[in-house]
Amino acid sequence: MDFLLFLSWACIVFTVGMFSTGLSDLKKMRESKSAENIQFLPFLTTCLNNLGWLFYGFLKKDHTIVFVNTIGAFLQILYIVVYFYYTKQKRQVTLQTVAAGAILISGWLYFTTFLTEGEARLNQLGLTCSVVTVSMYLSPLFDLVEIIRSRNVQCLSFPLTVATFFTSTSWVLYGLQLNDYYIMVPNTPGILTSLVRFYLFWKFAPISQSSPSYKPLQM
C-alpha cells in the first residue's frame, strides 16, 4: 500500500468518524422527543460544506473527496430531517433551510453557468470551499475564549477534539501529496484549534474525576 492510498483511507475513516459524532445528538432527540439544547445551524452549514466539496471532488475526479462528502451530506441531511421532526421552532428551521437552499442553488448556477469549464471553475470552487471550511474551524474560537475565562472545559468534547485533530492532519498530508492547497490550507486551522483544545483539557480538566464527562461541542 503506497502512502497516498494510506492517507486516502485515513481521510475516509477519520472524517466519517467525525461526521458520525452527530449520531449522539440524533439519539438524544429520539429519546427525549425534543430538539432542545441542540444547535441546528451546524448541521445545515456542514451539509452545505459537504455538497460544495462533493462538487469539487467530481470536478477534480477525486474519489476520496467524493466518497467522504457523499456520506457526510447524507448524515447531515438525516440530522436535519430528524431535527425538523422534533423541534418546536419549525418556522425558523424552515426559513434557515430555505435560505441555505437558495445559497446552494445560486452557487450551483454560478459555477455551472457563468464559469467556463476547466481550471478557472475548479480554482474558484476550491477557494470558496476553503473559505467556508476555515470559517467553520474558527467559529468555536469564541467558545474557547469563554472557556479560558471560566477555566471550565465541560462544554468541550474530548473525542470530537481527537477526531478533528486526526481528520485535519490526514487531509493536510493528503493535500500535500496531491499538491492541492485547497485541501491542505483549510484543514490546517483544524490542527491548530485541536492543539489549543488539548492544552485547555490539560490545563483545566478536573483531576478529581476518574472519567470526565464532557458535553459535545457542535461544530
Phi, psi and chi 1 to 4 in degrees:
 res  aa     phi    psi   chi1   chi2   chi3   chi4
   1 MET       -  122.0  178.7 -176.0  -65.6      -
   2 ASP   -78.3  168.8   60.5   20.7      -      -
   3 PHE   -65.3  -37.4 -171.1   51.6      -      -
   4 LEU   -64.9  -41.1 -177.0   60.4      -      -
   5 LEU   -65.6  -39.3 -178.1   57.9      -      -
   6 PHE   -61.4  -44.4  170.7   77.6      -      -
   7 LEU   -64.9  -36.8  -72.3  175.6      -      -
   8 SER   -59.4  -47.5  174.2      -      -      -
   9 TRP   -66.6  -36.9  -81.8  105.6      -      -
  10 ALA   -62.5  -43.8      -      -      -      -
  11 CYS   -60.3  -43.3  -70.0      -      -      -
  12 ILE   -63.8  -50.8  -68.5  171.5      -      -
  13 VAL   -64.2  -50.0  171.1      -      -      -
  14 PHE   -69.2  -39.2  -70.5  129.3      -      -
  15 THR   -70.3  -43.3  -51.1      -      -      -
  16 VAL   -63.4  -37.7  171.2      -      -      -
  17 GLY   -61.9  -40.7      -      -      -      -
  18 MET   -67.2  -42.4 -172.7  173.9   69.3      -
  19 PHE   -63.2  -30.7  -71.1  149.3      -      -
  20 SER   -74.2  -10.5  -60.2      -      -      -
  21 THR   -62.8  -22.3   56.4      -      -      -
  22 GLY   -68.3  -14.0      -      -      -      -
  23 LEU   -63.7  -28.3  -68.7  172.8      -      -
  24 SER   -65.8  -38.6   60.6      -      -      -
  25 ASP   -67.1  -39.1  -72.7  -28.2      -      -
  26 LEU   -61.2  -43.7 -170.2  149.3      -      -
  27 LYS   -63.6  -40.4 -179.9 -179.2  178.9 -177.3
  28 LYS   -63.4  -41.0 -172.1 -173.0  -57.0 -178.5
  29 MET   -65.7  -41.0  -73.7 -173.5  -75.8      -
  30 ARG   -66.7  -38.5  -69.1 -170.4   60.4 -172.0
  31 GLU   -72.8  -38.8  -69.6  176.7  -12.5      -
  32 SER   -91.2  -10.9   64.0      -      -      -
  33 LYS    57.1   32.7  -52.0  -63.0 -177.9 -176.7
  34 SER  -150.7  154.3  170.5      -      -      -
  35 ALA  -109.9   18.0      -      -      -      -
  36 GLU   -65.6  148.0  -78.6 -169.9   51.7      -
  37 ASN    64.3   16.5  -60.3  -39.2      -      -
  38 ILE  -123.3  129.8  -65.0  176.8      -      -
  39 GLN   -83.8  139.9  -62.4  176.9   -7.9      -
  40 PHE   -91.8  -39.9  174.0   69.8      -      -
  41 LEU   -57.8  -37.0  -76.7  179.9      -      -
  42 PRO   -58.0  -37.7  -28.4   36.6      -      -
  43 PHE   -63.1  -44.1  -62.3  145.8      -      -
  44 LEU   -68.8  -47.4 -165.9   59.8      -      -
  45 THR   -67.6  -36.4   53.8      -      -      -
  46 THR   -66.1  -37.0  -57.0      -      -      -
  47 CYS   -62.8  -46.0 -176.3      -      -      -
  48 LEU   -60.7  -41.3  -72.5  177.4      -      -
  49 ASN   -63.2  -43.3 -164.9   40.4      -      -
  50 ASN   -60.5  -44.2  -73.2  146.7      -      -
  51 LEU   -67.1  -35.9  -67.6  173.0      -      -
  52 GLY   -64.1  -46.7      -      -      -      -
  53 TRP   -68.1  -29.6  -78.5  112.1      -      -
  54 LEU   -63.2  -43.9  179.9   60.0      -      -
  55 PHE   -62.9  -41.8 -171.3   24.6      -      -
  56 TYR   -61.5  -42.4 -179.1   82.2      -      -
  57 GLY   -63.5  -38.5      -      -      -      -
  58 PHE   -64.6  -44.7  -85.7  121.0      -      -
  59 LEU   -65.0  -36.9  -66.8 -178.8      -      -
  60 LYS   -84.2  -12.3 -167.9  176.8  174.7   65.0
  61 LYS    59.4   44.8  -63.9 -178.8  173.2   59.7
  62 ASP  -106.0  108.0 -171.7  -56.1      -      -
  63 HIS   -67.6  -30.1  -60.7  -64.3      -      -
  64 THR   -65.1  -47.8  -57.5      -      -      -
  65 ILE   -63.7  -41.7  -63.4  176.5      -      -
  66 VAL   -63.6  -47.5  169.7      -      -      -
  67 PHE   -63.9  -48.0 -178.3   74.8      -      -
  68 VAL   -61.8  -45.2  163.6      -      -      -
  69 ASN   -79.8  -20.8  -73.3  -76.9      -      -
  70 THR   -64.8  -47.2  -61.7      -      -      -
  71 ILE   -64.4  -43.5  -65.2  177.8      -      -
  72 GLY   -60.7  -45.6      -      -      -      -
  73 ALA   -63.5  -40.8      -      -      -      -
  74 PHE   -61.4  -45.5  171.3   79.0      -      -
  75 LEU   -64.9  -42.6  -73.0  174.5      -      -
  76 GLN   -64.9  -39.8  -58.4  -50.4  -42.8      -
  77 ILE   -62.9  -39.1  -68.2  171.4      -      -
  78 LEU   -61.7  -46.2  175.0   64.0      -      -
  79 TYR   -61.4  -40.5  -58.0  152.0      -      -
  80 ILE   -63.7  -44.7  -70.9  170.2      -      -
  81 VAL   -63.2  -45.5  170.4      -      -      -
  82 VAL   -65.4  -40.9  173.9      -      -      -
  83 TYR   -61.4  -45.7 -172.8   97.4      -      -
  84 PHE   -61.0  -35.8 -177.3   81.4      -      -
  85 TYR   -66.0  -38.2 -179.0   78.2      -      -
  86 TYR   -97.8  -17.0  -72.7  114.4      -      -
  87 THR   -74.6  151.7 -173.0      -      -      -
  88 LYS   -92.5  -11.6  -64.1  178.1  180.0  177.7
  89 GLN  -100.4   56.4  -59.9  176.4  -30.2      -
  90 LYS   -64.5  -34.6  -74.9 -175.9  167.9   52.5
  91 ARG   -65.3  -46.3 -176.4  174.2 -178.1  -84.9
  92 GLN   -63.4  -43.9  179.7 -179.0  -11.9      -
  93 VAL   -63.7  -40.0  169.8      -      -      -
  94 THR   -63.8  -44.6  -60.3      -      -      -
  95 LEU   -62.4  -42.4  -69.7  175.2      -      -
  96 GLN   -65.0  -39.0  -69.1  174.1  -17.7      -
  97 THR   -68.7  -41.0  -55.4      -      -      -
  98 VAL   -64.0  -41.3  169.4      -      -      -
  99 ALA   -62.4  -42.6      -      -      -      -
 100 ALA   -64.5  -39.3      -      -      -      -
 101 GLY   -63.0  -38.8      -      -      -      -
 102 ALA   -65.5  -40.3      -      -      -      -
 103 ILE   -63.2  -42.1  -66.7  172.8      -      -
 104 LEU   -63.5  -45.8 -178.0   65.4      -      -
 105 ILE   -65.0  -41.7  -66.6  172.6      -      -
 106 SER   -62.2  -42.9  -61.1      -      -      -
 107 GLY   -64.2  -41.6      -      -      -      -
 108 TRP   -64.0  -42.8 -178.5   80.2      -      -
 109 LEU   -64.0  -39.5  -71.8  174.2      -      -
 110 TYR   -64.4  -47.1  173.7   73.9      -      -
 111 PHE   -78.0  -17.4  -74.7  110.1      -      -
 112 THR  -104.2  -19.1   57.0      -      -      -
 113 THR  -109.6  -46.2  -55.4      -      -      -
 114 PHE   -93.2  -15.4  -63.8  101.7      -      -
 115 LEU  -104.5  139.7  -76.6 -179.1      -      -
 116 THR   -74.7  162.0   57.8      -      -      -
 117 GLU   -65.5  150.5  -60.2  -76.4  -19.1      -
 118 GLY   114.3 -153.6      -      -      -      -
 119 GLU   -66.1  -33.6  -71.6  -63.3  -41.9      -
 120 ALA   -60.5  -46.2      -      -      -      -
 121 ARG   -67.5  -42.5 -177.3  167.2   68.1  167.7
 122 LEU   -62.9  -42.8 -173.6   64.9      -      -
 123 ASN   -67.1  -43.6  -71.6  -25.5      -      -
 124 GLN   -67.8  -37.4  -73.8 -158.2   30.7      -
 125 LEU   -66.8  -42.8  179.2   59.4      -      -
 126 GLY   -61.8  -40.6      -      -      -      -
 127 LEU   -64.9  -43.0 -179.9   60.9      -      -
 128 THR   -62.3  -47.4  -58.0      -      -      -
 129 CYS   -63.1  -37.1  -68.3      -      -      -
 130 SER   -63.7  -44.6  -63.6      -      -      -
 131 VAL   -61.7  -43.4  170.3      -      -      -
 132 VAL   -64.0  -43.4  174.0      -      -      -
 133 THR   -63.6  -43.8  -59.0      -      -      -
 134 VAL   -61.5  -43.3  168.4      -      -      -
 135 SER   -63.7  -34.8   64.8      -      -      -
 136 MET   -69.9  -38.7  -69.7  179.5   65.6      -
 137 TYR   -67.9  -33.8  -85.3  130.2      -      -
 138 LEU   -89.1  -14.0  -64.4 -178.2      -      -
 139 SER   -60.0  -32.2   60.2      -      -      -
 140 PRO   -78.7    4.6  -13.6   29.2      -      -
 141 LEU   -61.0  -34.4  -75.2 -179.9      -      -
 142 PHE   -63.5  -35.6  -65.3  105.3      -      -
 143 ASP   -66.0  -37.9  -65.3  -37.4      -      -
 144 LEU   -65.5  -37.3  -62.6 -176.5      -      -
 145 VAL   -62.8  -42.3  172.2      -      -      -
 146 GLU   -65.6  -36.9 -178.3   59.4   31.9      -
 147 ILE   -64.1  -41.4  -72.0  167.8      -      -
 148 ILE   -63.9  -38.7  -65.9  173.7      -      -
 149 ARG   -67.5  -43.6  -71.0  175.6  179.3  172.2
 150 SER   -86.2  -15.1   64.3      -      -      -
 151 ARG    56.7   39.1  -55.4  174.0   69.1   88.0
 152 ASN  -134.4  123.1 -171.7  -25.4      -      -
 153 VAL  -104.5   18.3  -66.6      -      -      -
 154 GLN   -65.1  -22.0  -67.4  -62.0  -48.5      -
 155 CYS   -88.5    0.3   65.1      -      -      -
 156 LEU   -98.0  151.9  -72.4 -178.4      -      -
 157 SER  -109.2  115.2  167.7      -      -      -
 158 PHE   -67.1  -44.4 -172.6   75.8      -      -
 159 PRO   -59.6  -38.4  -25.1   35.2      -      -
 160 LEU   -67.5  -35.9 -179.2   57.7      -      -
 161 THR   -64.1  -43.5  -58.6      -      -      -
 162 VAL   -62.4  -45.3  173.8      -      -      -
 163 ALA   -62.8  -41.2      -      -      -      -
 164 THR   -64.1  -40.7  -58.4      -      -      -
 165 PHE   -62.1  -50.6  175.7   76.9      -      -
 166 PHE   -69.8  -34.9  -77.2  110.0      -      -
 167 THR   -64.1  -49.2  -60.9      -      -      -
 168 SER   -63.3  -41.9  -58.9      -      -      -
 169 THR   -62.4  -42.3  -57.7      -      -      -
 170 SER   -61.9  -43.9  -60.9      -      -      -
 171 TRP   -70.4  -35.3  -78.3  111.8      -      -
 172 VAL   -62.6  -45.9  167.7      -      -      -
 173 LEU   -66.1  -37.5  -66.1  175.2      -      -
 174 TYR   -63.8  -43.7 -174.2   74.6      -      -
 175 GLY   -64.4  -36.8      -      -      -      -
 176 LEU   -62.9  -42.8  -82.1  171.5      -      -
 177 GLN   -63.7  -35.0  -72.8  -68.7  -54.8      -
 178 LEU   -90.0   -4.9  -63.6  178.3      -      -
 179 ASN    57.1   41.0 -162.9   29.5      -      -
 180 ASP  -113.4  102.6 -171.4  -30.3      -      -
 181 TYR   -71.5  -21.9  -69.1   99.7      -      -
 182 TYR   -69.9  -22.3  -62.9  124.4      -      -
 183 ILE   -90.0  -42.4  -62.4  174.7      -      -
 184 MET   -71.2  -52.6 -179.2  180.0   62.7      -
 185 VAL   -62.9  -48.7  172.7      -      -      -
 186 PRO   -67.8  -17.3   24.0  -34.5      -      -
 187 ASN   -90.5  -11.8  -75.7  -74.9      -      -
 188 THR   -62.2  -42.7  -57.1      -      -      -
 189 PRO   -59.4  -28.3  -25.8   36.0      -      -
 190 GLY   -62.6  -37.9      -      -      -      -
 191 ILE   -66.7  -46.0  -60.9  175.8      -      -
 192 LEU   -64.5  -45.9  -60.4  177.9      -      -
 193 THR   -67.2  -32.4   55.4      -      -      -
 194 SER   -66.6  -41.1  -64.2      -      -      -
 195 LEU   -63.2  -38.5  -68.8  175.1      -      -
 196 VAL   -62.4  -41.7  171.6      -      -      -
 197 ARG   -66.0  -41.4  -68.3 -178.2 -171.3 -174.9
 198 PHE   -57.4  -42.5  -76.6  134.5      -      -
 199 TYR   -63.0  -41.5  171.9   76.2      -      -
 200 LEU   -64.8  -38.8  -66.2  178.0      -      -
 201 PHE   -61.3  -44.5  -80.4  116.7      -      -
 202 TRP   -65.4  -36.9  173.0   77.6      -      -
 203 LYS   -80.4  -40.5 -174.5   74.9  173.4  176.5
 204 PHE  -117.0   -5.3  -60.2  128.2      -      -
 205 ALA   -64.6  135.8      -      -      -      -
 206 PRO   -68.1  121.8   22.2  -30.9      -      -
 207 ILE   -78.9  -10.8   57.8  176.7      -      -
 208 SER   -78.5  -15.2   59.5      -      -      -
 209 GLN   -92.3  131.9  -64.4 -179.7   -2.8      -
 210 SER   -74.6  -33.1   58.5      -      -      -
 211 SER  -140.8   93.1   57.0      -      -      -
 212 PRO   -59.7  143.2   22.5  -31.9      -      -
 213 SER  -110.6   99.1   55.5      -      -      -
 214 TYR   -92.9  141.4  -56.5  114.1      -      -
 215 LYS   -81.7  144.5  -63.8  178.7 -178.2  179.1
 216 PRO   -63.8  141.7  -18.3   30.8      -      -
 217 LEU  -106.4  119.5  173.4   67.9      -      -
 218 GLN   -72.2  137.6  -65.1  -66.1  -21.8      -
 219 MET  -121.6      -  -69.8 -168.6   61.5      -
